[in-house]
Amino acid sequence: MLADNAGHHNDSKATNAAAHFIKKTLQSLPKSIRGHVVAVIGEFVGTLLFLFFAFAGTQVANVSSNTNTGTTVITETVQKTPQQLLYISLAFGFSLAVNTWTFFRISGGLFNPAVTVGMYLIGAIDIVRAALLFVTQIIAAIAAAAIVNGLFTGGLNVSTELSATTTVAQGVIIEMLLTMSLVFTIFMLAAEKHTGNFIAPVGIGLALFVAELTGVFWTGGSLNPARSFGPAVVTKSFAGTHWIYWVGPFAGAILAVIEFKLIKALEYTTVNGEETAPTSDGKEMKRERDLEAAKEEREDARVARSPVSQATTLHPHEHQVQNQHLQERQGEHHREGAVQGVNGPGLGSVQNTRAALPRDPDSDLRKMSGY
């Protein structure tokens, strides 16, 4: 028992030493490189979990019969039922929502090469980060498909294929439109900075859920080149229409970029009377900060030139008293100006006018006699 405790203690020390070494090594890296490392790790784990749960749910939905012993599984090859379509759509939508909410503060929670390209085209991420995330998402998709294939009995049955009645042209257009909807939703809810950013993963997950309700039946509902590529690599089966799941999503991402840039150019934030326009990239955020700083500098310079600026060196109570005196003087000037406005330009107050007129003795006699 003592030997077991000693061995456990040694293992704990080794683990702590390894963790300390990794932490120290990462902290010694330049900030930009460390950021890329963190983003790659987060994106790999996030994409892996997202597609693992999505693939696992799809695998369950595609099982038509299962013996009590769990040793025989027959996967469907016929047209899917509405119940299966709903199950698969929920698996993808909820998995994306949960994992995006978990990882969006680490890597952005993109999980999709088409989304990555779109975010690069609008300037939300740079080319280096985009390339790293692109490759990471592909590798994570292969890993997720391999895990599902190894864990569950029966062959992997999560590939994307066109239905028997869907043509190649229809497949490309369907994938393009559905991906455009998803990517544009991500732009507006996550890339644009506003007070609702924290709830963006829910909207993004719902967007994928709605898209899958339409797409699963006709094309398999890819909307993600990595989602189609991973299972194809694991099963070593690339259909002749596999290219559709690359061309369609990337074309949809480009359409979403065009739409996004168009409404930005038209200043969509002014339509509903928003006071401040949201920002979509670091350059706009920096420009707004610079403008705000310049505005503050101008305000400080204006205050410094005014007499009130002298109060900044006074005691807080003296500062308050001086402000009250200044407000009283301004109020007196305002009242005098109002009276002058009633009397007409160039005229004094009514009292001053009466004081300047000579007294009429006869008027006093008339007052005394009652006339």
C-alpha positions as MATLAB code, in Angstrom:
seq = 'MLADNAGHHNDSKATNAAAHFIKKTLQSLPKSIRGHVVAVIGEFVGTLLFLFFAFAGTQVANVSSNTNTGTTVITETVQKTPQQLLYISLAFGFSLAVNTWTFFRISGGLFNPAVTVGMYLIGAIDIVRAALLFVTQIIAAIAAAAIVNGLFTGGLNVSTELSATTTVAQGVIIEMLLTMSLVFTIFMLAAEKHTGNFIAPVGIGLALFVAELTGVFWTGGSLNPARSFGPAVVTKSFAGTHWIYWVGPFAGAILAVIEFKLIKALEYTTVNGEETAPTSDGKEMKRERDLEAAKEEREDARVARSPVSQATTLHPHEHQVQNQHLQERQGEHHREGAVQGVNGPGLGSVQNTRAALPRDPDSDLRKMSGY';
ca = [
       0.000    0.000    0.000;
       2.854    2.325    0.839;
       4.436    1.439   -2.480;
       1.175    2.310   -4.271;
       0.991    5.669   -2.495;
       4.612    6.404   -3.356;
       4.007    5.504   -6.983;
       0.894    7.696   -7.114;
       2.839   10.560   -5.548;
       5.604   10.188   -8.125;
       3.068   10.145  -10.970;
       1.471   13.306   -9.595;
       4.837   15.035   -9.381;
       5.676   14.012  -12.945;
       2.317   15.296  -14.185;
       2.738   18.616  -12.401;
       6.271   18.973  -13.738;
       5.102   18.297  -17.288;
       2.245   20.774  -16.952;
       4.603   23.402  -15.545;
       7.053   22.836  -18.393;
       4.328   23.176  -21.033;
       2.950   26.313  -19.377;
       6.384   27.896  -19.110;
       7.189   27.020  -22.724;
       3.947   28.521  -24.035;
       4.351   31.666  -21.950;
       7.835   32.169  -23.368;
       6.430   32.351  -26.900;
       5.608   35.724  -28.494;
       2.037   36.814  -27.886;
       0.959   36.405  -31.520;
       2.345   32.874  -31.772;
       0.857   31.920  -28.411;
      -2.499   33.190  -29.638;
      -2.296   30.995  -32.734;
      -1.388   27.967  -30.607;
      -4.343   28.518  -28.283;
      -6.698   29.053  -31.232;
      -5.544   25.867  -32.961;
      -5.962   23.792  -29.805;
      -9.396   25.235  -29.111;
     -10.551   24.834  -32.706;
      -9.353   21.235  -32.903;
     -11.113   20.183  -29.698;
     -14.236   22.193  -30.540;
     -14.549   20.852  -34.091;
     -13.863   17.327  -32.851;
     -16.621   17.500  -30.227;
     -19.089   19.247  -32.534;
     -18.741   16.657  -35.296;
     -18.462   13.727  -32.885;
     -21.884   14.419  -31.377;
     -23.334   15.303  -34.786;
     -21.967   12.140  -36.412;
     -23.031    9.996  -33.457;
     -26.560   11.375  -33.639;
     -26.670   10.792  -37.384;
     -25.432    7.238  -36.897;
     -28.201    6.568  -34.380;
     -30.842    8.050  -36.674;
     -29.696    5.932  -39.596;
     -29.969    2.648  -37.681;
     -33.092    0.791  -38.786;
     -32.828   -2.234  -36.458;
     -30.707   -3.354  -33.566;
     -30.767   -6.699  -31.788;
     -31.116   -6.929  -28.031;
     -27.495   -8.022  -27.734;
     -26.302   -4.971  -29.591;
     -24.042   -7.028  -31.839;
     -25.932   -6.615  -35.104;
     -26.648   -3.254  -36.582;
     -28.232   -2.689  -39.970;
     -27.873    0.794  -41.343;
     -30.408    2.248  -43.693;
     -29.849    2.726  -47.368;
     -33.378    3.845  -48.230;
     -34.966    7.277  -48.112;
     -34.968    8.864  -44.650;
     -38.171    9.403  -42.699;
     -39.216   12.772  -41.240;
     -38.339   11.477  -37.780;
     -34.813   10.703  -38.911;
     -34.481   14.099  -40.593;
     -35.564   15.867  -37.400;
     -33.205   13.784  -35.251;
     -30.208   14.493  -37.490;
     -31.048   18.196  -37.683;
     -31.312   18.430  -33.904;
     -28.016   16.573  -33.465;
     -26.156   19.028  -35.700;
     -27.902   22.183  -34.485;
     -27.623   21.520  -30.763;
     -24.078   20.203  -31.014;
     -23.009   23.365  -32.825;
     -24.776   25.629  -30.317;
     -23.234   23.955  -27.264;
     -19.696   23.718  -28.603;
     -19.723   27.185  -30.141;
     -20.823   28.610  -26.798;
     -17.967   26.733  -25.136;
     -15.152   27.575  -27.547;
     -16.025   30.918  -29.151;
     -13.939   32.779  -26.562;
     -10.948   30.546  -27.289;
     -10.780   30.173  -31.054;
     -13.958   31.820  -32.295;
     -15.803   28.512  -32.559;
     -15.872   28.405  -36.366;
     -15.642   24.597  -36.897;
     -16.159   25.015  -40.650;
     -13.669   25.842  -43.445;
     -16.349   27.785  -45.328;
     -16.999   29.951  -42.268;
     -13.254   30.414  -41.823;
     -12.869   31.680  -45.392;
     -15.816   34.015  -44.908;
     -14.403   35.448  -41.690;
     -11.097   36.076  -43.440;
     -12.785   37.834  -46.361;
     -14.572   40.293  -44.059;
     -11.351   40.956  -42.166;
     -12.326   39.323  -38.871;
      -9.228   37.084  -38.880;
      -5.886   37.347  -40.662;
      -4.540   34.995  -43.308;
      -2.265   33.092  -40.917;
      -5.064   32.378  -38.434;
      -7.405   31.425  -41.283;
      -4.925   28.942  -42.765;
      -4.224   27.357  -39.382;
      -7.910   26.995  -38.531;
      -8.721   25.658  -42.004;
      -6.245   22.789  -41.702;
      -7.183   22.142  -38.075;
     -10.867   21.780  -38.931;
     -10.129   19.222  -41.648;
      -7.956   17.129  -39.320;
     -10.520   17.334  -36.499;
     -13.298   16.185  -38.849;
     -11.286   13.118  -39.840;
     -10.602   12.362  -36.172;
     -14.285   12.708  -35.241;
     -15.373   10.367  -38.032;
     -12.705    7.846  -37.023;
     -13.828    7.906  -33.370;
     -17.483    7.342  -34.294;
     -16.479    4.571  -36.676;
     -14.456    2.859  -33.962;
     -16.874    3.309  -31.067;
     -20.184    2.243  -32.572;
     -21.061   -1.158  -33.964;
     -21.608   -1.298  -37.701;
     -20.112    0.686  -40.515;
     -19.918    4.472  -40.488;
     -23.097    5.784  -42.095;
     -22.882    9.570  -41.920;
     -21.734   10.457  -45.432;
     -23.436   13.168  -47.472;
     -24.990   12.166  -50.784;
     -27.518   13.623  -53.184;
     -30.984   12.125  -53.081;
     -32.176   10.062  -56.015;
     -34.164   12.996  -57.394;
     -31.587   15.763  -56.828;
     -29.466   16.837  -59.781;
     -25.899   18.068  -59.511;
     -26.930   21.659  -60.247;
     -29.668   21.498  -57.632;
     -27.237   20.065  -55.108;
     -24.738   22.883  -55.632;
     -27.418   25.566  -55.341;
     -28.993   24.008  -52.242;
     -25.641   23.749  -50.476;
     -24.758   27.293  -51.549;
     -27.979   28.875  -50.287;
     -28.036   26.992  -46.996;
     -24.394   27.818  -46.303;
     -24.977   31.464  -47.193;
     -27.764   31.618  -44.605;
     -25.573   30.037  -41.932;
     -22.498   32.170  -42.637;
     -24.491   35.410  -42.796;
     -26.075   34.543  -39.460;
     -22.598   34.096  -37.995;
     -21.494   37.452  -39.426;
     -24.407   39.341  -37.915;
     -24.529   37.600  -34.540;
     -20.846   36.969  -33.831;
     -18.604   39.015  -36.140;
     -20.576   42.229  -35.567;
     -19.926   43.545  -32.077;
     -23.089   44.348  -30.128;
     -24.697   43.697  -26.775;
     -26.165   40.390  -27.962;
     -22.868   38.699  -28.803;
     -23.030   36.482  -25.729;
     -26.203   34.790  -27.030;
     -24.875   34.353  -30.591;
     -24.174   30.585  -30.247;
     -27.876   29.921  -29.734;
     -28.822   31.753  -32.919;
     -26.021   30.063  -34.859;
     -27.110   26.622  -33.674;
     -30.703   27.365  -34.635;
     -29.551   28.563  -38.061;
     -27.817   25.232  -38.684;
     -30.837   23.339  -37.350;
     -33.182   25.103  -39.779;
     -30.764   24.589  -42.668;
     -30.423   20.882  -41.874;
     -34.198   20.456  -41.860;
     -34.104   21.383  -45.536;
     -30.731   20.072  -46.615;
     -30.513   16.591  -45.082;
     -33.210   15.187  -47.355;
     -31.868   16.604  -50.623;
     -28.076   16.720  -50.232;
     -27.306   15.249  -46.824;
     -27.041   18.757  -45.378;
     -23.298   19.317  -45.397;
     -22.822   23.125  -45.359;
     -19.298   22.248  -44.250;
     -16.522   20.771  -46.417;
     -14.872   19.220  -43.354;
     -18.131   17.514  -42.375;
     -18.206   15.691  -45.741;
     -14.457   15.166  -46.111;
     -13.889   13.475  -42.740;
     -16.260   10.512  -43.239;
     -15.098   10.120  -46.845;
     -11.497    9.725  -45.676;
     -12.391    7.230  -42.938;
     -14.567    5.085  -45.216;
     -12.197    5.580  -48.167;
     -15.204    6.340  -50.304;
     -15.300    9.524  -52.367;
     -18.443    9.758  -54.468;
     -18.308   11.370  -57.870;
     -20.351   14.275  -56.476;
     -18.081   14.885  -53.479;
     -16.850   18.134  -55.032;
     -20.341   19.592  -54.546;
     -19.696   19.764  -50.804;
     -16.695   22.000  -51.415;
     -17.961   24.231  -54.205;
     -21.424   24.786  -52.729;
     -20.381   25.856  -49.200;
     -17.527   28.072  -50.404;
     -19.812   29.754  -52.949;
     -22.363   30.303  -50.187;
     -19.722   31.855  -47.935;
     -18.721   34.262  -50.716;
     -22.360   35.261  -51.259;
     -22.697   35.918  -47.520;
     -19.584   38.119  -47.648;
     -21.024   40.116  -50.560;
     -24.334   40.602  -48.749;
     -22.570   41.587  -45.537;
     -20.303   44.125  -47.218;
     -23.259   45.569  -49.132;
     -25.351   46.301  -46.058;
     -22.270   47.639  -44.288;
     -21.620   50.007  -47.194;
     -25.252   51.149  -46.987;
     -24.803   51.796  -43.233;
     -27.569   49.463  -42.141;
     -27.229   50.612  -38.531;
     -28.794   53.969  -39.417;
     -32.048   52.386  -40.608;
     -33.344   51.624  -37.124;
     -31.769   54.694  -35.539;
     -28.937   52.949  -33.744;
     -26.642   55.452  -32.076;
     -23.429   53.512  -32.550;
     -22.573   51.263  -35.449;
     -21.219   47.828  -34.541;
     -17.781   46.826  -35.703;
     -16.813   43.673  -37.545;
     -13.048   43.676  -37.426;
     -10.036   44.944  -35.581;
      -9.414   47.792  -38.013;
     -12.860   49.309  -37.466;
     -12.567   48.891  -33.719;
      -9.200   50.644  -33.752;
     -10.588   53.451  -35.897;
     -13.502   53.983  -33.523;
     -11.168   54.030  -30.536;
      -8.968   56.603  -32.273;
     -11.982   58.770  -33.082;
     -13.216   58.541  -29.503;
      -9.768   59.452  -28.180;
      -9.564   62.444  -30.526;
     -13.010   63.564  -29.396;
     -11.963   63.364  -25.755;
      -8.812   65.362  -26.485;
     -10.847   68.115  -28.149;
     -13.232   68.184  -25.203;
     -10.348   68.399  -22.738;
      -8.814   71.260  -24.713;
     -12.135   73.127  -24.775;
     -12.584   72.710  -21.031;
      -9.011   73.838  -20.414;
      -9.684   77.097  -22.276;
     -12.869   77.827  -20.318;
     -12.889   79.618  -16.912;
     -14.399   76.541  -15.318;
     -11.166   74.629  -15.927;
      -9.571   76.641  -13.138;
     -11.764   74.813  -10.697;
      -9.940   71.580  -11.362;
      -7.247   72.674   -8.903;
      -9.734   73.552   -6.159;
     -11.086   71.488   -3.334;
     -14.165   69.450   -4.390;
     -16.422   71.614   -2.191;
     -14.956   74.813   -3.663;
     -15.397   73.332   -7.112;
     -19.096   72.703   -6.390;
     -19.637   76.229   -5.020;
     -17.956   77.785   -8.043;
     -20.136   75.747  -10.380;
     -23.270   76.900   -8.517;
     -22.206   80.557   -8.829;
     -21.538   80.083  -12.507;
     -24.966   78.500  -13.030;
     -26.642   81.374  -11.126;
     -24.891   83.963  -13.300;
     -25.896   82.079  -16.406;
     -29.499   81.956  -15.164;
     -29.534   85.718  -14.540;
     -28.166   86.402  -17.992;
     -30.775   84.095  -19.458;
     -33.656   85.873  -17.653;
     -32.385   89.300  -18.660;
     -32.058   88.146  -22.234;
     -35.614   86.830  -22.167;
     -36.988   90.179  -20.943;
     -34.984   92.019  -23.547;
     -36.370   89.693  -26.175;
     -39.938   90.598  -25.115;
     -39.228   94.346  -25.086;
     -37.537   94.248  -28.450;
     -33.949   94.617  -29.569;
     -32.000   97.575  -28.245;
     -34.408   98.156  -25.351;
     -33.686   97.768  -21.668;
     -35.869   96.106  -19.115;
     -39.333   97.408  -18.315;
     -38.247   98.619  -14.887;
     -35.259  100.479  -16.262;
     -37.472  102.116  -18.870;
     -39.944  103.314  -16.256;
     -37.139  104.630  -14.062;
     -35.723  106.637  -16.934;
     -39.060  108.428  -17.682;
     -39.806  111.780  -15.883;
     -42.633  111.728  -13.387;
     -45.857  113.504  -14.319;
     -47.241  115.585  -11.373;
     -50.740  115.633  -12.908;
     -50.863  111.836  -12.828;
     -50.330  111.891   -9.066;
     -53.225  114.368   -8.651;
     -55.485  112.156  -10.798;
     -54.650  109.118   -8.636;
     -55.474  111.090   -5.478;
     -58.813  112.359   -6.870;
     -59.821  108.921   -8.156;
     -59.783  109.837  -11.855;
];
